[in-house]
Amino acid sequence: MKRIDMQQVKSALIDISPYDLTLGGIDTVQTGELPRRIAREILGGFCVCHGTAKVLARHGLDVRADRVKGYELLESLFQSALALIDQRPFSVTPRSSSLNRMDVDGFNLNGGFSHDGQITARAFMTAKCIHFDAATPFIANIYGPNKNVKDGLPLICDVKRYCKDKGVSAASMVDNLPNNYNIALRSEYYEDLLYDYSFCYDLDLENDIIVVMLLNEIEYGVAHGATDPSPRVKGQPVERPIRHIELQYAEEHHYQEWYDYYKLKLTPAEDYKGENLSLPYHGPLERPFTNIVPVRA
């Protein structure tokens, strides 16, 4: 974590609970300083919001029973922040797109799923390795509340800073994930990025709902992943819910343009066949990952 800008890490973590927010669904326009602050941080690469449980409690709601309202609140903040950003400079293949969401299981196998309802549905696992999501300049991942989960902390990797430090292009550092639509970091860069340019916030994902918002486009962006989750108590059910939000092209063939731009393959992904998608993606790591940033409650 020696190359991480700790001032940015501090400013990009936002407790939303002191703000006056409206619980009106995903299309609610949140106003005031908070969405402006979020927009500034996203343009810097990333923004993470927590404190949703306190906001819900203030409205007489419970973080577990009313989880969907928490998701809607965080998505409305993401949408309100994006509305303040000129997205055109970050779209390498500018085509008509719209924001869409998908609820996934971040621990168990997801079955019969199509990311946009147009490609063939398939069974898949969420990726924990450091990766970029394909063909979307901005993304948000909402996490929590977990149940019986050890680790599984969202990881942020500042590829942009690495490229500036090393004088390399992000496009030269990536390759396809096998049987997957997302984009992996090549082995020769992976551990340097993991140990020197990546970190996790030590957030309470058992009792809160948080959102990680990223400038995801490979040329400009920040990659992401997660520490590998495991059951806190073996043999008991595990819940690691995630809502993923991304921009999706209106026309399916526009995805081919994006993959072509980065000289990547676009091959149909089929049902998950046990591919390694864990944080040690290229094989055993040289040492444990310990870049965990404490978060004051």
C-alpha positions as CSV (number, residue, x, y, z in Angstrom):
1,M,0.0,0.0,0.0
2,K,3.1,2.2,-0.1
3,R,2.0,4.0,-3.3
4,I,-1.6,4.7,-2.1
5,D,-2.5,8.3,-1.6
6,M,-3.8,8.2,2.0
7,Q,-5.3,11.7,1.8
8,Q,-7.5,10.4,-1.1
9,V,-8.3,7.3,0.8
10,K,-9.5,9.4,3.7
11,S,-11.5,11.9,1.6
12,A,-13.2,9.2,-0.6
13,L,-14.8,7.5,2.4
14,I,-18.0,9.2,3.3
15,D,-20.4,8.6,6.2
16,I,-23.8,9.5,4.7
17,S,-25.7,9.4,8.1
18,P,-25.3,13.1,9.0
19,Y,-26.9,14.2,5.7
20,D,-30.6,14.9,5.1
21,L,-31.5,12.2,2.5
22,T,-34.8,11.2,0.9
23,L,-35.9,7.6,0.8
24,G,-37.9,7.7,-2.4
25,G,-36.5,5.0,-4.7
26,I,-33.7,4.7,-7.1
27,D,-34.8,7.7,-9.2
28,T,-34.9,10.1,-6.3
29,V,-32.7,13.1,-7.0
30,Q,-30.6,13.7,-3.9
31,T,-29.5,17.4,-3.6
32,G,-27.1,19.4,-1.6
33,E,-23.4,18.9,-0.9
34,L,-23.3,15.1,-0.7
35,P,-23.9,14.2,-4.4
36,R,-21.5,17.0,-5.4
37,R,-18.9,15.6,-3.0
38,I,-19.4,12.0,-4.3
39,A,-19.1,13.2,-7.9
40,R,-15.7,14.9,-7.1
41,E,-14.4,11.7,-5.5
42,I,-15.6,9.5,-8.3
43,L,-13.7,11.7,-10.8
44,G,-10.7,11.1,-8.7
45,G,-11.1,7.4,-9.1
46,F,-13.3,6.1,-6.3
47,C,-15.8,6.9,-3.6
48,V,-17.2,4.7,-0.8
49,C,-20.2,5.5,1.2
50,H,-21.3,3.9,4.5
51,G,-23.7,4.7,7.4
52,T,-26.8,3.5,5.6
53,A,-28.0,1.6,8.6
54,K,-28.1,4.8,10.6
55,V,-30.1,6.6,7.9
56,L,-32.6,3.7,7.8
57,A,-32.9,3.6,11.6
58,R,-33.7,7.3,11.6
59,H,-36.7,6.5,9.4
60,G,-37.8,3.6,11.6
61,L,-36.4,1.0,9.3
62,D,-34.2,-2.0,9.8
63,V,-31.0,-2.6,7.8
64,R,-31.9,-6.3,7.1
65,A,-35.7,-6.2,6.8
66,D,-35.5,-3.1,4.7
67,R,-32.3,-3.8,2.8
68,V,-33.9,-2.9,-0.6
69,K,-34.7,0.6,0.7
70,G,-31.0,0.9,1.6
71,Y,-30.0,-0.2,-1.9
72,E,-32.3,2.3,-3.4
73,L,-30.9,5.1,-1.3
74,L,-27.4,4.3,-2.3
75,E,-28.3,3.9,-6.0
76,S,-30.1,7.3,-5.9
77,L,-26.9,8.8,-4.6
78,F,-24.9,7.2,-7.4
79,Q,-27.3,8.4,-10.0
80,S,-27.5,11.9,-8.6
81,A,-23.6,12.1,-8.6
82,L,-23.4,10.8,-12.1
83,A,-25.8,13.5,-13.3
84,L,-23.2,16.0,-12.2
85,I,-20.4,14.4,-14.3
86,D,-19.7,14.9,-17.9
87,Q,-19.3,11.2,-18.8
88,R,-18.3,11.8,-22.5
89,P,-14.5,12.1,-21.9
90,F,-14.5,8.7,-20.2
91,S,-16.4,6.7,-22.9
92,V,-13.8,5.2,-25.2
93,T,-16.5,3.9,-27.6
94,P,-19.4,6.4,-27.0
95,R,-22.7,4.7,-27.7
96,S,-26.2,5.1,-26.3
97,S,-26.3,3.4,-22.8
98,S,-28.4,3.4,-19.7
99,L,-27.9,2.5,-16.1
100,N,-29.0,-1.0,-15.0
101,R,-28.7,-3.1,-11.9
102,M,-28.3,-6.8,-11.0
103,D,-28.6,-8.4,-7.6
104,V,-26.1,-11.2,-7.2
105,D,-24.8,-13.6,-4.6
106,G,-21.2,-12.8,-3.7
107,F,-20.4,-16.1,-2.2
108,N,-22.5,-18.9,-3.8
109,L,-23.1,-19.8,-7.4
110,N,-25.5,-17.5,-9.3
111,G,-27.7,-19.5,-11.7
112,G,-29.6,-18.7,-14.9
113,F,-28.4,-15.1,-15.1
114,S,-28.1,-12.8,-18.0
115,H,-26.5,-9.4,-17.4
116,D,-28.8,-7.5,-19.7
117,G,-31.5,-10.0,-20.7
118,Q,-30.1,-10.2,-24.2
119,I,-27.1,-12.7,-23.9
120,T,-27.7,-16.3,-23.0
121,A,-28.3,-16.8,-19.2
122,R,-25.5,-18.7,-17.4
123,A,-24.4,-19.8,-14.0
124,F,-21.5,-17.7,-12.6
125,M,-19.5,-16.8,-9.6
126,T,-18.5,-13.2,-8.7
127,A,-14.9,-12.3,-9.3
128,K,-12.7,-11.6,-6.3
129,C,-9.5,-11.1,-8.3
130,I,-8.4,-7.6,-9.3
131,H,-10.3,-6.8,-12.4
132,F,-12.2,-4.2,-14.5
133,D,-15.8,-4.6,-15.5
134,A,-16.2,-4.6,-19.2
135,A,-17.7,-1.7,-21.3
136,T,-18.9,0.6,-18.6
137,P,-17.0,3.8,-17.6
138,F,-18.7,4.0,-14.2
139,I,-19.9,1.3,-11.8
140,A,-21.2,0.9,-8.3
141,N,-21.2,-2.2,-6.1
142,I,-23.5,-2.2,-3.1
143,Y,-22.5,-4.7,-0.3
144,G,-24.3,-5.9,2.8
145,P,-25.6,-6.7,5.1
146,N,-23.6,-9.9,5.3
147,K,-24.4,-12.9,7.4
148,N,-21.8,-15.4,8.7
149,V,-19.0,-14.0,6.4
150,K,-15.4,-13.7,7.3
151,D,-13.3,-11.3,5.1
152,G,-14.9,-10.6,1.7
153,L,-13.9,-6.9,2.0
154,P,-14.2,-4.8,-1.2
155,L,-10.8,-4.0,-2.6
156,I,-9.8,-0.9,-4.6
157,C,-6.7,-0.9,-6.9
158,D,-5.4,2.4,-8.2
159,V,-4.2,1.3,-11.7
160,K,-4.2,4.9,-12.9
161,R,-1.6,5.8,-10.3
162,Y,0.5,2.8,-11.2
163,C,0.5,3.7,-14.9
164,K,1.6,7.3,-14.0
165,D,4.4,6.0,-11.8
166,K,5.6,3.3,-14.2
167,G,5.0,5.0,-17.6
168,V,2.9,2.2,-18.9
169,S,-0.6,2.1,-20.4
170,A,-3.4,0.4,-18.7
171,A,-4.5,-1.2,-21.9
172,S,-1.2,-3.1,-22.1
173,M,-1.7,-4.6,-18.6
174,V,-5.0,-6.4,-19.1
175,D,-6.4,-9.6,-20.6
176,N,-9.7,-11.5,-20.6
177,L,-10.8,-13.5,-17.6
178,P,-11.5,-17.0,-18.9
179,N,-15.2,-17.9,-19.4
180,N,-16.1,-14.4,-18.1
181,Y,-16.9,-11.0,-19.6
182,N,-14.7,-9.1,-17.1
183,I,-11.1,-8.1,-17.6
184,A,-8.1,-9.3,-15.5
185,L,-4.7,-7.8,-14.8
186,R,-1.8,-9.7,-16.3
187,S,0.4,-11.7,-14.0
188,E,3.5,-9.6,-14.5
189,Y,1.7,-6.6,-12.9
190,Y,-0.6,-8.3,-10.5
191,E,1.3,-8.5,-7.3
192,D,2.9,-5.0,-7.5
193,L,-0.6,-3.6,-8.0
194,L,-2.0,-5.7,-5.1
195,Y,0.6,-5.0,-2.5
196,D,1.6,-1.4,-3.4
197,Y,-1.6,0.1,-5.0
198,S,-4.5,-1.7,-3.4
199,F,-6.4,-1.4,-0.2
200,C,-9.6,-2.3,1.6
201,Y,-11.6,-0.3,4.1
202,D,-12.4,-2.3,7.3
203,L,-16.1,-1.6,7.1
204,D,-18.8,-3.4,9.1
205,L,-20.6,-5.3,6.4
206,E,-22.6,-7.4,8.9
207,N,-24.5,-4.4,10.2
208,D,-24.4,-1.8,7.5
209,I,-24.9,-1.4,3.7
210,I,-22.1,0.3,1.8
211,V,-21.5,1.3,-1.8
212,V,-18.2,1.4,-3.7
213,M,-18.4,3.7,-6.7
214,L,-15.6,3.6,-9.3
215,L,-14.3,5.3,-12.4
216,N,-14.0,1.9,-14.1
217,E,-12.9,2.6,-17.6
218,I,-9.5,0.8,-18.2
219,E,-7.8,3.8,-19.7
220,Y,-8.7,6.1,-16.9
221,G,-9.7,4.0,-14.0
222,V,-9.5,2.1,-10.9
223,A,-9.8,-1.7,-10.8
224,H,-11.5,-3.7,-8.0
225,G,-11.9,-7.1,-6.3
226,A,-12.3,-8.5,-2.8
227,T,-10.5,-10.4,-0.2
228,D,-11.7,-14.0,-0.4
229,P,-14.8,-14.6,1.8
230,S,-15.3,-17.7,3.9
231,P,-17.9,-18.8,6.5
232,R,-17.3,-17.3,9.9
233,V,-18.9,-20.5,11.3
234,K,-18.5,-23.5,9.1
235,G,-21.6,-25.4,8.1
236,Q,-23.9,-22.4,8.7
237,P,-25.6,-20.5,5.8
238,V,-23.7,-17.6,4.3
239,E,-25.2,-14.4,2.9
240,R,-23.1,-12.0,0.9
241,P,-25.6,-10.0,-1.1
242,I,-24.3,-7.5,-3.8
243,R,-26.2,-5.1,-6.1
244,H,-24.1,-4.3,-9.1
245,I,-24.9,-1.2,-11.1
246,E,-23.4,-0.4,-14.5
247,L,-24.0,1.4,-17.8
248,Q,-25.1,-1.0,-20.5
249,Y,-25.2,-0.4,-24.2
250,A,-28.5,-0.2,-25.9
251,E,-27.2,-2.4,-28.8
252,E,-25.5,-5.7,-28.1
253,H,-23.1,-5.4,-31.0
254,H,-21.6,-2.2,-29.5
255,Y,-19.9,-4.4,-26.9
256,Q,-17.7,-5.8,-29.7
257,E,-16.4,-2.3,-30.4
258,W,-15.3,-1.9,-26.8
259,Y,-13.4,-5.2,-26.7
260,D,-11.9,-4.3,-30.1
261,Y,-10.7,-1.0,-28.8
262,Y,-8.6,-2.8,-26.1
263,K,-7.6,-5.6,-28.5
264,L,-9.4,-8.1,-26.3
265,K,-11.6,-11.1,-27.2
266,L,-15.4,-11.1,-26.9
267,T,-16.3,-14.8,-26.6
268,P,-19.6,-16.0,-25.1
269,A,-19.2,-17.0,-21.5
270,E,-20.8,-20.3,-20.5
271,D,-21.7,-21.8,-17.1
272,Y,-19.0,-21.5,-14.4
273,K,-16.7,-24.4,-14.6
274,G,-14.6,-23.9,-11.5
275,E,-12.3,-21.2,-12.9
276,N,-10.1,-19.5,-10.4
277,L,-11.6,-16.0,-9.7
278,S,-10.0,-15.6,-6.3
279,L,-7.7,-12.8,-5.1
280,P,-4.7,-15.0,-5.7
281,Y,-5.8,-15.3,-9.4
282,H,-2.4,-16.1,-10.9
283,G,-1.4,-18.6,-8.2
284,P,-0.3,-18.4,-4.5
285,L,0.6,-15.0,-3.3
286,E,4.1,-14.3,-2.1
287,R,2.6,-13.0,1.3
288,P,-0.8,-12.3,2.8
289,F,-2.6,-9.2,1.8
290,T,-2.8,-6.9,4.8
291,N,-3.6,-3.4,3.3
292,I,-6.6,-2.9,5.4
293,V,-7.5,0.7,6.4
294,P,-9.2,1.1,9.8
295,V,-12.6,2.9,9.7
296,R,-13.7,4.8,12.8
297,A,-17.2,3.8,13.8
